[in-house]
Amino acid sequence: MERGFMYRAVTVAAAVLWAILCLVPNWTKDLPEWWKAVLPSRPLNLGLDLQGGIHMVLSVDADKAVQNSVDLLADQIQAELREKEIATRGWKRDGLSDLVFELVSRQKSDALEEFLASSYPNLERVSGDGQHYRYRLVVAEADGIRQLAIEQALETIRNRVDEFGVSEPTIQRTSANGILVQLPGVQDPERAKRLIGRTAQLQFRLVAAEGNGPGTEVLSGVEVDPVTGRPSAVTYRVDPGVIMTGDVVADARHRPGQFGESAYVAMTFDARGARIFERVTGENVGRRLAIVLDGKVQSAPVIRERIGGGRAVITGSFTLDEARDLAIVLRAGALPAPVNIAEERTVGPSLGRDSIDAGLRSFKIGAVLVVASMLIYYRLAGLVANLGLLVNLVLLMGILTGFQATLTLPGIAGIVLTMGMAVDANVLINERIREELKAGQSARSALEAGYKHALPAILDSNITTLLAGLVLFQFGSGPVKGFALTLSIGIATTIFGAVFASRVFHEFFVPRQAGGRMSI
């Protein structure tokens, strides 16, 4: 008995000590380096509803991804047909996924149809009379592009948010083409929207030479006066060909401007991009190279010489934050399709503070009432139950902090519910002990029998609740998942506190009762 009591006492003491150590970062940030290496060093994360932040639901325009894929496919097919000396003209995308074009020579119709059938099985022929053709992307291929676009958008947004430095964001799919984004602690919604929703399609294109009209494209841009520093709107006529895209960017970093200049973004290309950039700059000395982002010219410097080393900069009238956000989206990659904000709301920090205060106030009132009622009704056994409740609470908060869980307002509700279930377990144990004492059992025997016979009922009620909590955690999202998390962890700590820790306290007090009697 004594040896078993010592083992249980040491286990309870070790668990409580570990939990208290996990809670230390919530009280101070001044922690030694060795602490950070072996113990949790970050405070408990607060959810959007407790510390404020931004809630957005984004809708991915997956059909646009299909259209972009069809356009790229058309360019690729035309290039391959030219190599095979099969002349075509009038290429255009009709609707979502149809390609319409004309064959110059009917004598090439068999070669054309055979080539498309063997090389592009993802295209099906809708019509063709030997000269005018219509091909369509097969349905399965279009559906696959949509799904891939949403998955890529989800990953790209997650990368951007991670680079932005938001603690414990929520980024997950909510529907066929919807993405939920919650950014706790972020109070600048406009900057967040620019960062997350920016398509970031980067292109390098040569500015057209004088008199070069056919096939060129007019793009808008901004130039900064070198004397006054004031930006002004300008237009650029650029060649139709795209030299490079953002796919060749290996790294991008924001840099502060010097001597009153605006901040800029320094880019490093991968090996392929460096080769292309060096060749293009060497062949076009004296011409201007337009750096185009989302269809707008950011800068168009004159190429003075061949540029090796795989480096370039994007200048413009950027603030330091704008340059930093642009570097983030370039590193994270471009969105495969545009995203639209379907739902948006901002939770202010004052509202979050009010939620915390209200939750703590309700918890304090409930705790005082529970502690008082247990002491009045069960006397010393009520004190034991309250000590077990305290162990339960310390362990629960220690686990949440140690594993960097996020506490939300529904999570606080889960903690309150956990405390109620812990009290219920102690009531079952104490009532069973009372019954054993009335039956004439000694204090020690009544204690043993009380815990033994109450345990099945405690396990049944808590395990069934745990199963419900696990289902909520698996299939729920947002507030539901926060509630399920604290409830599930709380059930485990409840069983430990009510069945294990409270028994240690009981065994400590029982031998010291006069005549071996229990105060219950």
Contacts in CASP RR format, 6 or more apart in sequence:
PFRMAT RR
TARGET T0000
AUTHOR 0000-0000-0000
METHOD contacts of the structure
MODEL  1
MERGFMYRAVTVAAAVLWAILCLVPNWTKDLPEWWKAVLPSRPLNLGLDL
QGGIHMVLSVDADKAVQNSVDLLADQIQAELREKEIATRGWKRDGLSDLV
FELVSRQKSDALEEFLASSYPNLERVSGDGQHYRYRLVVAEADGIRQLAI
EQALETIRNRVDEFGVSEPTIQRTSANGILVQLPGVQDPERAKRLIGRTA
QLQFRLVAAEGNGPGTEVLSGVEVDPVTGRPSAVTYRVDPGVIMTGDVVA
DARHRPGQFGESAYVAMTFDARGARIFERVTGENVGRRLAIVLDGKVQSA
PVIRERIGGGRAVITGSFTLDEARDLAIVLRAGALPAPVNIAEERTVGPS
LGRDSIDAGLRSFKIGAVLVVASMLIYYRLAGLVANLGLLVNLVLLMGIL
TGFQATLTLPGIAGIVLTMGMAVDANVLINERIREELKAGQSARSALEAG
YKHALPAILDSNITTLLAGLVLFQFGSGPVKGFALTLSIGIATTIFGAVF
ASRVFHEFFVPRQAGGRMSI
5 504 0 8 1.000
5 507 0 8 1.000
5 508 0 8 1.000
8 500 0 8 1.000
8 503 0 8 1.000
8 504 0 8 1.000
8 507 0 8 1.000
9 504 0 8 1.000
9 508 0 8 1.000
11 500 0 8 1.000
12 391 0 8 1.000
12 500 0 8 1.000
12 501 0 8 1.000
12 504 0 8 1.000
15 391 0 8 1.000
15 395 0 8 1.000
15 496 0 8 1.000
16 391 0 8 1.000
16 394 0 8 1.000
16 395 0 8 1.000
18 398 0 8 1.000
19 394 0 8 1.000
19 395 0 8 1.000
19 397 0 8 1.000
19 398 0 8 1.000
19 399 0 8 1.000
20 394 0 8 1.000
20 398 0 8 1.000
21 39 0 8 1.000
21 40 0 8 1.000
22 39 0 8 1.000
22 40 0 8 1.000
22 398 0 8 1.000
22 399 0 8 1.000
22 401 0 8 1.000
22 402 0 8 1.000
23 394 0 8 1.000
23 397 0 8 1.000
23 398 0 8 1.000
23 401 0 8 1.000
24 31 0 8 1.000
24 39 0 8 1.000
25 31 0 8 1.000
25 40 0 8 1.000
25 41 0 8 1.000
25 42 0 8 1.000
25 43 0 8 1.000
25 401 0 8 1.000
26 43 0 8 1.000
26 44 0 8 1.000
26 401 0 8 1.000
29 43 0 8 1.000
31 41 0 8 1.000
35 41 0 8 1.000
40 401 0 8 1.000
40 402 0 8 1.000
40 404 0 8 1.000
42 401 0 8 1.000
42 404 0 8 1.000
43 401 0 8 1.000
44 397 0 8 1.000
44 400 0 8 1.000
44 401 0 8 1.000
44 405 0 8 1.000
44 407 0 8 1.000
45 167 0 8 1.000
45 168 0 8 1.000
45 184 0 8 1.000
45 404 0 8 1.000
45 405 0 8 1.000
45 406 0 8 1.000
45 407 0 8 1.000
46 184 0 8 1.000
46 356 0 8 1.000
46 406 0 8 1.000
46 407 0 8 1.000
46 408 0 8 1.000
47 168 0 8 1.000
47 182 0 8 1.000
47 184 0 8 1.000
47 406 0 8 1.000
47 407 0 8 1.000
47 408 0 8 1.000
48 54 0 8 1.000
48 55 0 8 1.000
48 170 0 8 1.000
48 182 0 8 1.000
48 183 0 8 1.000
48 184 0 8 1.000
48 185 0 8 1.000
48 347 0 8 1.000
48 408 0 8 1.000
49 347 0 8 1.000
49 352 0 8 1.000
49 355 0 8 1.000
49 408 0 8 1.000
49 409 0 8 1.000
49 479 0 8 1.000
50 352 0 8 1.000
50 355 0 8 1.000
50 356 0 8 1.000
50 407 0 8 1.000
50 408 0 8 1.000
50 409 0 8 1.000
51 184 0 8 1.000
51 185 0 8 1.000
51 349 0 8 1.000
51 352 0 8 1.000
52 184 0 8 1.000
52 185 0 8 1.000
52 187 0 8 1.000
52 346 0 8 1.000
52 347 0 8 1.000
52 348 0 8 1.000
52 349 0 8 1.000
52 351 0 8 1.000
52 352 0 8 1.000
53 182 0 8 1.000
53 183 0 8 1.000
53 184 0 8 1.000
53 185 0 8 1.000
53 186 0 8 1.000
53 187 0 8 1.000
53 346 0 8 1.000
53 347 0 8 1.000
53 348 0 8 1.000
53 349 0 8 1.000
54 181 0 8 1.000
54 182 0 8 1.000
54 183 0 8 1.000
54 186 0 8 1.000
54 189 0 8 1.000
54 192 0 8 1.000
54 344 0 8 1.000
54 345 0 8 1.000
54 346 0 8 1.000
54 347 0 8 1.000
55 180 0 8 1.000
55 181 0 8 1.000
55 182 0 8 1.000
55 343 0 8 1.000
55 344 0 8 1.000
55 345 0 8 1.000
55 346 0 8 1.000
55 347 0 8 1.000
56 180 0 8 1.000
56 181 0 8 1.000
56 182 0 8 1.000
56 192 0 8 1.000
56 193 0 8 1.000
56 196 0 8 1.000
56 341 0 8 1.000
56 343 0 8 1.000
56 344 0 8 1.000
57 174 0 8 1.000
57 178 0 8 1.000
57 179 0 8 1.000
57 180 0 8 1.000
57 181 0 8 1.000
57 341 0 8 1.000
57 342 0 8 1.000
57 343 0 8 1.000
57 344 0 8 1.000
58 153 0 8 1.000
58 157 0 8 1.000
58 178 0 8 1.000
58 179 0 8 1.000
58 180 0 8 1.000
58 181 0 8 1.000
58 196 0 8 1.000
58 197 0 8 1.000
58 339 0 8 1.000
58 340 0 8 1.000
58 341 0 8 1.000
58 342 0 8 1.000
59 177 0 8 1.000
59 178 0 8 1.000
59 179 0 8 1.000
59 339 0 8 1.000
59 340 0 8 1.000
59 341 0 8 1.000
59 342 0 8 1.000
60 149 0 8 1.000
60 150 0 8 1.000
60 153 0 8 1.000
60 177 0 8 1.000
60 178 0 8 1.000
60 179 0 8 1.000
60 337 0 8 1.000
60 338 0 8 1.000
60 339 0 8 1.000
61 177 0 8 1.000
61 337 0 8 1.000
61 338 0 8 1.000
61 339 0 8 1.000
61 340 0 8 1.000
62 145 0 8 1.000
62 146 0 8 1.000
62 147 0 8 1.000
62 149 0 8 1.000
62 150 0 8 1.000
62 177 0 8 1.000
62 337 0 8 1.000
63 96 0 8 1.000
63 146 0 8 1.000
63 337 0 8 1.000
64 337 0 8 1.000
64 338 0 8 1.000
65 145 0 8 1.000
65 146 0 8 1.000
65 148 0 8 1.000
65 149 0 8 1.000
65 336 0 8 1.000
65 337 0 8 1.000
66 96 0 8 1.000
66 97 0 8 1.000
66 137 0 8 1.000
66 142 0 8 1.000
66 145 0 8 1.000
66 146 0 8 1.000
66 149 0 8 1.000
67 93 0 8 1.000
67 95 0 8 1.000
67 96 0 8 1.000
67 97 0 8 1.000
68 336 0 8 1.000
68 337 0 8 1.000
69 137 0 8 1.000
69 145 0 8 1.000
70 93 0 8 1.000
70 96 0 8 1.000
70 97 0 8 1.000
70 98 0 8 1.000
70 99 0 8 1.000
70 137 0 8 1.000
71 93 0 8 1.000
73 99 0 8 1.000
73 120 0 8 1.000
73 123 0 8 1.000
73 137 0 8 1.000
74 91 0 8 1.000
74 93 0 8 1.000
74 99 0 8 1.000
74 101 0 8 1.000
77 99 0 8 1.000
77 116 0 8 1.000
77 120 0 8 1.000
78 88 0 8 1.000
78 91 0 8 1.000
80 115 0 8 1.000
80 119 0 8 1.000
81 87 0 8 1.000
81 88 0 8 1.000
81 112 0 8 1.000
81 115 0 8 1.000
84 111 0 8 1.000
84 115 0 8 1.000
86 103 0 8 1.000
86 108 0 8 1.000
86 111 0 8 1.000
86 112 0 8 1.000
86 115 0 8 1.000
87 103 0 8 1.000
87 104 0 8 1.000
87 105 0 8 1.000
87 108 0 8 1.000
88 101 0 8 1.000
88 102 0 8 1.000
88 103 0 8 1.000
88 104 0 8 1.000
88 112 0 8 1.000
89 101 0 8 1.000
89 102 0 8 1.000
89 104 0 8 1.000
90 100 0 8 1.000
90 101 0 8 1.000
90 102 0 8 1.000
91 99 0 8 1.000
91 100 0 8 1.000
91 101 0 8 1.000
92 99 0 8 1.000
92 100 0 8 1.000
92 101 0 8 1.000
93 99 0 8 1.000
93 100 0 8 1.000
94 100 0 8 1.000
94 134 0 8 1.000
96 142 0 8 1.000
97 136 0 8 1.000
97 137 0 8 1.000
97 142 0 8 1.000
98 126 0 8 1.000
98 134 0 8 1.000
98 135 0 8 1.000
98 136 0 8 1.000
98 137 0 8 1.000
99 123 0 8 1.000
99 134 0 8 1.000
99 135 0 8 1.000
99 136 0 8 1.000
100 132 0 8 1.000
100 133 0 8 1.000
100 134 0 8 1.000
101 133 0 8 1.000
102 131 0 8 1.000
102 132 0 8 1.000
102 133 0 8 1.000
103 109 0 8 1.000
103 112 0 8 1.000
103 130 0 8 1.000
103 131 0 8 1.000
103 132 0 8 1.000
103 133 0 8 1.000
106 130 0 8 1.000
106 131 0 8 1.000
109 130 0 8 1.000
109 131 0 8 1.000
112 133 0 8 1.000
113 125 0 8 1.000
116 123 0 8 1.000
116 125 0 8 1.000
116 135 0 8 1.000
117 125 0 8 1.000
122 137 0 8 1.000
122 138 0 8 1.000
122 141 0 8 1.000
123 135 0 8 1.000
123 136 0 8 1.000
123 137 0 8 1.000
123 138 0 8 1.000
124 135 0 8 1.000
124 136 0 8 1.000
124 137 0 8 1.000
124 138 0 8 1.000
125 133 0 8 1.000
125 134 0 8 1.000
125 135 0 8 1.000
126 134 0 8 1.000
126 135 0 8 1.000
126 136 0 8 1.000
127 133 0 8 1.000
127 134 0 8 1.000
128 134 0 8 1.000
137 145 0 8 1.000
146 177 0 8 1.000
148 336 0 8 1.000
149 336 0 8 1.000
149 337 0 8 1.000
150 173 0 8 1.000
150 176 0 8 1.000
150 177 0 8 1.000
150 178 0 8 1.000
150 179 0 8 1.000
152 335 0 8 1.000
152 336 0 8 1.000
153 179 0 8 1.000
153 335 0 8 1.000
153 336 0 8 1.000
153 337 0 8 1.000
153 339 0 8 1.000
154 171 0 8 1.000
154 172 0 8 1.000
154 173 0 8 1.000
154 179 0 8 1.000
156 332 0 8 1.000
156 333 0 8 1.000
156 334 0 8 1.000
156 335 0 8 1.000
156 336 0 8 1.000
157 171 0 8 1.000
157 179 0 8 1.000
157 181 0 8 1.000
157 196 0 8 1.000
157 197 0 8 1.000
157 335 0 8 1.000
157 339 0 8 1.000
158 171 0 8 1.000
159 331 0 8 1.000
159 332 0 8 1.000
159 333 0 8 1.000
160 195 0 8 1.000
160 196 0 8 1.000
160 328 0 8 1.000
160 329 0 8 1.000
160 332 0 8 1.000
161 169 0 8 1.000
161 171 0 8 1.000
161 181 0 8 1.000
161 183 0 8 1.000
161 195 0 8 1.000
161 196 0 8 1.000
162 169 0 8 1.000
163 328 0 8 1.000
163 331 0 8 1.000
163 332 0 8 1.000
164 192 0 8 1.000
164 195 0 8 1.000
164 325 0 8 1.000
164 328 0 8 1.000
166 183 0 8 1.000
166 184 0 8 1.000
166 185 0 8 1.000
166 186 0 8 1.000
167 184 0 8 1.000
167 185 0 8 1.000
168 184 0 8 1.000
168 404 0 8 1.000
168 406 0 8 1.000
169 181 0 8 1.000
169 182 0 8 1.000
169 183 0 8 1.000
169 184 0 8 1.000
170 180 0 8 1.000
170 181 0 8 1.000
170 182 0 8 1.000
170 478 0 8 1.000
171 179 0 8 1.000
171 180 0 8 1.000
171 181 0 8 1.000
171 182 0 8 1.000
172 179 0 8 1.000
172 180 0 8 1.000
172 477 0 8 1.000
173 179 0 8 1.000
173 180 0 8 1.000
174 180 0 8 1.000
174 477 0 8 1.000
178 342 0 8 1.000
179 339 0 8 1.000
180 477 0 8 1.000
180 478 0 8 1.000
181 196 0 8 1.000
182 478 0 8 1.000
183 192 0 8 1.000
184 406 0 8 1.000
185 349 0 8 1.000
186 192 0 8 1.000
187 346 0 8 1.000
187 348 0 8 1.000
187 349 0 8 1.000
189 344 0 8 1.000
189 346 0 8 1.000
191 321 0 8 1.000
191 325 0 8 1.000
193 341 0 8 1.000
193 344 0 8 1.000
194 325 0 8 1.000
195 325 0 8 1.000
195 328 0 8 1.000
195 329 0 8 1.000
196 339 0 8 1.000
197 335 0 8 1.000
197 339 0 8 1.000
197 341 0 8 1.000
198 294 0 8 1.000
198 325 0 8 1.000
198 329 0 8 1.000
198 335 0 8 1.000
199 294 0 8 1.000
199 334 0 8 1.000
199 335 0 8 1.000
199 338 0 8 1.000
200 293 0 8 1.000
200 294 0 8 1.000
200 329 0 8 1.000
200 330 0 8 1.000
200 332 0 8 1.000
200 333 0 8 1.000
200 334 0 8 1.000
200 335 0 8 1.000
201 245 0 8 1.000
201 246 0 8 1.000
201 293 0 8 1.000
201 294 0 8 1.000
201 295 0 8 1.000
201 334 0 8 1.000
202 245 0 8 1.000
202 246 0 8 1.000
202 249 0 8 1.000
202 291 0 8 1.000
202 292 0 8 1.000
202 293 0 8 1.000
202 330 0 8 1.000
202 334 0 8 1.000
203 242 0 8 1.000
203 243 0 8 1.000
203 244 0 8 1.000
203 245 0 8 1.000
203 246 0 8 1.000
203 291 0 8 1.000
203 292 0 8 1.000
203 293 0 8 1.000
203 295 0 8 1.000
204 242 0 8 1.000
204 243 0 8 1.000
204 244 0 8 1.000
204 245 0 8 1.000
204 277 0 8 1.000
204 280 0 8 1.000
204 289 0 8 1.000
204 290 0 8 1.000
204 291 0 8 1.000
204 292 0 8 1.000
205 238 0 8 1.000
205 239 0 8 1.000
205 241 0 8 1.000
205 242 0 8 1.000
205 243 0 8 1.000
205 289 0 8 1.000
205 290 0 8 1.000
205 292 0 8 1.000
206 238 0 8 1.000
206 239 0 8 1.000
206 241 0 8 1.000
206 243 0 8 1.000
206 280 0 8 1.000
206 284 0 8 1.000
206 287 0 8 1.000
206 288 0 8 1.000
206 289 0 8 1.000
206 290 0 8 1.000
207 236 0 8 1.000
207 237 0 8 1.000
207 238 0 8 1.000
207 239 0 8 1.000
207 287 0 8 1.000
207 288 0 8 1.000
207 289 0 8 1.000
207 290 0 8 1.000
207 300 0 8 1.000
208 216 0 8 1.000
208 237 0 8 1.000
208 238 0 8 1.000
208 239 0 8 1.000
209 287 0 8 1.000
212 237 0 8 1.000
212 239 0 8 1.000
213 237 0 8 1.000
215 240 0 8 1.000
216 237 0 8 1.000
216 238 0 8 1.000
216 239 0 8 1.000
216 240 0 8 1.000
217 237 0 8 1.000
217 238 0 8 1.000
217 240 0 8 1.000
218 235 0 8 1.000
218 236 0 8 1.000
218 237 0 8 1.000
218 238 0 8 1.000
219 235 0 8 1.000
219 236 0 8 1.000
219 237 0 8 1.000
219 238 0 8 1.000
219 290 0 8 1.000
219 292 0 8 1.000
219 295 0 8 1.000
219 296 0 8 1.000
219 297 0 8 1.000
220 233 0 8 1.000
220 234 0 8 1.000
220 235 0 8 1.000
220 236 0 8 1.000
220 296 0 8 1.000
220 297 0 8 1.000
221 233 0 8 1.000
221 234 0 8 1.000
221 235 0 8 1.000
221 236 0 8 1.000
221 296 0 8 1.000
221 297 0 8 1.000
221 298 0 8 1.000
222 231 0 8 1.000
222 232 0 8 1.000
222 233 0 8 1.000
222 234 0 8 1.000
222 296 0 8 1.000
222 297 0 8 1.000
222 298 0 8 1.000
222 316 0 8 1.000
222 317 0 8 1.000
223 231 0 8 1.000
223 232 0 8 1.000
223 234 0 8 1.000
224 230 0 8 1.000
224 231 0 8 1.000
224 232 0 8 1.000
224 262 0 8 1.000
224 315 0 8 1.000
224 316 0 8 1.000
224 317 0 8 1.000
225 231 0 8 1.000
225 232 0 8 1.000
229 317 0 8 1.000
231 316 0 8 1.000
231 317 0 8 1.000
236 290 0 8 1.000
236 297 0 8 1.000
236 300 0 8 1.000
238 290 0 8 1.000
238 292 0 8 1.000
238 297 0 8 1.000
243 276 0 8 1.000
243 280 0 8 1.000
243 289 0 8 1.000
244 269 0 8 1.000
244 273 0 8 1.000
244 276 0 8 1.000
244 277 0 8 1.000
244 280 0 8 1.000
246 330 0 8 1.000
246 333 0 8 1.000
246 334 0 8 1.000
248 269 0 8 1.000
248 270 0 8 1.000
248 272 0 8 1.000
248 273 0 8 1.000
248 276 0 8 1.000
248 277 0 8 1.000
249 267 0 8 1.000
249 268 0 8 1.000
249 269 0 8 1.000
249 270 0 8 1.000
249 330 0 8 1.000
249 331 0 8 1.000
250 268 0 8 1.000
250 269 0 8 1.000
250 270 0 8 1.000
251 267 0 8 1.000
251 268 0 8 1.000
251 331 0 8 1.000
252 265 0 8 1.000
252 266 0 8 1.000
252 267 0 8 1.000
252 268 0 8 1.000
252 326 0 8 1.000
252 327 0 8 1.000
252 330 0 8 1.000
252 331 0 8 1.000
253 265 0 8 1.000
253 266 0 8 1.000
253 327 0 8 1.000
254 263 0 8 1.000
254 264 0 8 1.000
254 265 0 8 1.000
254 266 0 8 1.000
254 320 0 8 1.000
254 323 0 8 1.000
254 324 0 8 1.000
254 326 0 8 1.000
254 327 0 8 1.000
255 263 0 8 1.000
255 264 0 8 1.000
255 265 0 8 1.000
255 266 0 8 1.000
255 313 0 8 1.000
255 323 0 8 1.000
256 263 0 8 1.000
256 320 0 8 1.000
257 263 0 8 1.000
257 264 0 8 1.000
262 315 0 8 1.000
262 316 0 8 1.000
262 317 0 8 1.000
262 318 0 8 1.000
262 319 0 8 1.000
262 323 0 8 1.000
263 318 0 8 1.000
263 319 0 8 1.000
263 320 0 8 1.000
263 322 0 8 1.000
263 323 0 8 1.000
263 324 0 8 1.000
264 313 0 8 1.000
264 314 0 8 1.000
264 315 0 8 1.000
264 316 0 8 1.000
264 318 0 8 1.000
264 323 0 8 1.000
265 313 0 8 1.000
265 314 0 8 1.000
265 318 0 8 1.000
265 323 0 8 1.000
265 326 0 8 1.000
265 327 0 8 1.000
265 330 0 8 1.000
266 311 0 8 1.000
266 312 0 8 1.000
266 313 0 8 1.000
267 311 0 8 1.000
267 312 0 8 1.000
267 313 0 8 1.000
267 314 0 8 1.000
267 330 0 8 1.000
268 310 0 8 1.000
268 311 0 8 1.000
269 276 0 8 1.000
269 277 0 8 1.000
269 310 0 8 1.000
269 311 0 8 1.000
269 312 0 8 1.000
273 310 0 8 1.000
274 308 0 8 1.000
274 309 0 8 1.000
274 310 0 8 1.000
277 307 0 8 1.000
277 308 0 8 1.000
277 310 0 8 1.000
277 312 0 8 1.000
278 306 0 8 1.000
278 307 0 8 1.000
278 308 0 8 1.000
278 309 0 8 1.000
278 310 0 8 1.000
280 289 0 8 1.000
281 289 0 8 1.000
281 303 0 8 1.000
281 305 0 8 1.000
281 306 0 8 1.000
281 307 0 8 1.000
281 308 0 8 1.000
282 303 0 8 1.000
282 305 0 8 1.000
282 306 0 8 1.000
282 307 0 8 1.000
284 303 0 8 1.000
285 303 0 8 1.000
285 304 0 8 1.000
285 305 0 8 1.000
285 306 0 8 1.000
286 302 0 8 1.000
286 303 0 8 1.000
286 304 0 8 1.000
287 302 0 8 1.000
287 303 0 8 1.000
288 300 0 8 1.000
288 301 0 8 1.000
288 302 0 8 1.000
288 303 0 8 1.000
289 300 0 8 1.000
289 301 0 8 1.000
289 303 0 8 1.000
290 297 0 8 1.000
290 299 0 8 1.000
290 300 0 8 1.000
291 297 0 8 1.000
291 298 0 8 1.000
291 299 0 8 1.000
291 300 0 8 1.000
291 312 0 8 1.000
291 314 0 8 1.000
292 298 0 8 1.000
293 314 0 8 1.000
293 326 0 8 1.000
298 314 0 8 1.000
298 315 0 8 1.000
298 316 0 8 1.000
299 314 0 8 1.000
299 315 0 8 1.000
299 316 0 8 1.000
301 315 0 8 1.000
314 326 0 8 1.000
318 326 0 8 1.000
355 409 0 8 1.000
359 409 0 8 1.000
359 412 0 8 1.000
362 416 0 8 1.000
363 412 0 8 1.000
363 415 0 8 1.000
363 416 0 8 1.000
363 419 0 8 1.000
366 416 0 8 1.000
367 419 0 8 1.000
370 386 0 8 1.000
370 389 0 8 1.000
370 419 0 8 1.000
370 420 0 8 1.000
370 423 0 8 1.000
371 386 0 8 1.000
371 389 0 8 1.000
374 382 0 8 1.000
374 383 0 8 1.000
374 385 0 8 1.000
374 386 0 8 1.000
374 423 0 8 1.000
374 426 0 8 1.000
375 382 0 8 1.000
375 383 0 8 1.000
375 386 0 8 1.000
378 385 0 8 1.000
378 430 0 8 1.000
378 520 0 8 1.000
379 519 0 8 1.000
379 520 0 8 1.000
380 509 0 8 1.000
380 518 0 8 1.000
380 519 0 8 1.000
380 520 0 8 1.000
381 430 0 8 1.000
381 433 0 8 1.000
381 506 0 8 1.000
381 518 0 8 1.000
381 519 0 8 1.000
381 520 0 8 1.000
382 426 0 8 1.000
382 430 0 8 1.000
382 520 0 8 1.000
384 426 0 8 1.000
384 502 0 8 1.000
384 505 0 8 1.000
384 506 0 8 1.000
384 509 0 8 1.000
385 423 0 8 1.000
385 426 0 8 1.000
385 427 0 8 1.000
385 429 0 8 1.000
385 430 0 8 1.000
385 498 0 8 1.000
385 502 0 8 1.000
387 501 0 8 1.000
387 502 0 8 1.000
387 505 0 8 1.000
388 422 0 8 1.000
388 426 0 8 1.000
388 497 0 8 1.000
388 498 0 8 1.000
388 501 0 8 1.000
388 502 0 8 1.000
388 505 0 8 1.000
389 419 0 8 1.000
389 422 0 8 1.000
389 423 0 8 1.000
389 426 0 8 1.000
389 497 0 8 1.000
391 496 0 8 1.000
391 497 0 8 1.000
391 501 0 8 1.000
391 502 0 8 1.000
392 418 0 8 1.000
392 419 0 8 1.000
392 422 0 8 1.000
392 490 0 8 1.000
392 493 0 8 1.000
392 494 0 8 1.000
392 496 0 8 1.000
392 497 0 8 1.000
392 498 0 8 1.000
392 501 0 8 1.000
393 415 0 8 1.000
393 419 0 8 1.000
395 493 0 8 1.000
395 496 0 8 1.000
395 497 0 8 1.000
396 415 0 8 1.000
396 418 0 8 1.000
396 486 0 8 1.000
396 489 0 8 1.000
396 490 0 8 1.000
396 493 0 8 1.000
399 405 0 8 1.000
399 489 0 8 1.000
399 493 0 8 1.000
400 407 0 8 1.000
400 486 0 8 1.000
400 489 0 8 1.000
405 485 0 8 1.000
405 486 0 8 1.000
405 489 0 8 1.000
406 482 0 8 1.000
407 486 0 8 1.000
408 478 0 8 1.000
408 479 0 8 1.000
408 482 0 8 1.000
408 483 0 8 1.000
409 479 0 8 1.000
410 479 0 8 1.000
410 480 0 8 1.000
410 482 0 8 1.000
410 483 0 8 1.000
411 482 0 8 1.000
411 483 0 8 1.000
411 485 0 8 1.000
411 486 0 8 1.000
411 487 0 8 1.000
412 486 0 8 1.000
413 483 0 8 1.000
414 483 0 8 1.000
414 486 0 8 1.000
414 487 0 8 1.000
414 490 0 8 1.000
415 486 0 8 1.000
415 490 0 8 1.000
417 487 0 8 1.000
418 486 0 8 1.000
418 487 0 8 1.000
418 490 0 8 1.000
418 491 0 8 1.000
418 493 0 8 1.000
418 494 0 8 1.000
421 461 0 8 1.000
421 462 0 8 1.000
421 465 0 8 1.000
421 491 0 8 1.000
421 494 0 8 1.000
422 494 0 8 1.000
422 497 0 8 1.000
422 498 0 8 1.000
424 461 0 8 1.000
425 454 0 8 1.000
425 458 0 8 1.000
425 461 0 8 1.000
425 462 0 8 1.000
425 494 0 8 1.000
425 495 0 8 1.000
425 498 0 8 1.000
425 499 0 8 1.000
426 498 0 8 1.000
426 502 0 8 1.000
428 454 0 8 1.000
428 457 0 8 1.000
428 458 0 8 1.000
429 450 0 8 1.000
429 451 0 8 1.000
429 454 0 8 1.000
429 458 0 8 1.000
429 498 0 8 1.000
429 499 0 8 1.000
429 502 0 8 1.000
430 520 0 8 1.000
431 454 0 8 1.000
432 449 0 8 1.000
432 450 0 8 1.000
432 451 0 8 1.000
432 453 0 8 1.000
432 454 0 8 1.000
433 446 0 8 1.000
433 447 0 8 1.000
433 449 0 8 1.000
433 450 0 8 1.000
433 518 0 8 1.000
433 520 0 8 1.000
434 520 0 8 1.000
436 445 0 8 1.000
436 446 0 8 1.000
436 449 0 8 1.000
436 450 0 8 1.000
437 443 0 8 1.000
437 446 0 8 1.000
437 518 0 8 1.000
437 520 0 8 1.000
440 446 0 8 1.000
441 449 0 8 1.000
442 516 0 8 1.000
443 510 0 8 1.000
443 513 0 8 1.000
443 516 0 8 1.000
443 517 0 8 1.000
443 518 0 8 1.000
444 510 0 8 1.000
444 516 0 8 1.000
446 518 0 8 1.000
447 503 0 8 1.000
447 506 0 8 1.000
447 507 0 8 1.000
447 510 0 8 1.000
447 518 0 8 1.000
451 499 0 8 1.000
451 503 0 8 1.000
455 499 0 8 1.000
458 495 0 8 1.000
458 498 0 8 1.000
458 499 0 8 1.000
459 495 0 8 1.000
462 491 0 8 1.000
462 494 0 8 1.000
462 495 0 8 1.000
463 491 0 8 1.000
465 487 0 8 1.000
465 491 0 8 1.000
466 488 0 8 1.000
466 491 0 8 1.000
466 492 0 8 1.000
469 484 0 8 1.000
469 487 0 8 1.000
469 488 0 8 1.000
470 484 0 8 1.000
470 488 0 8 1.000
471 484 0 8 1.000
472 480 0 8 1.000
472 481 0 8 1.000
472 483 0 8 1.000
472 484 0 8 1.000
472 487 0 8 1.000
473 481 0 8 1.000
473 482 0 8 1.000
473 484 0 8 1.000
473 485 0 8 1.000
473 488 0 8 1.000
476 484 0 8 1.000
510 516 0 8 1.000
510 518 0 8 1.000
513 519 0 8 1.000
END
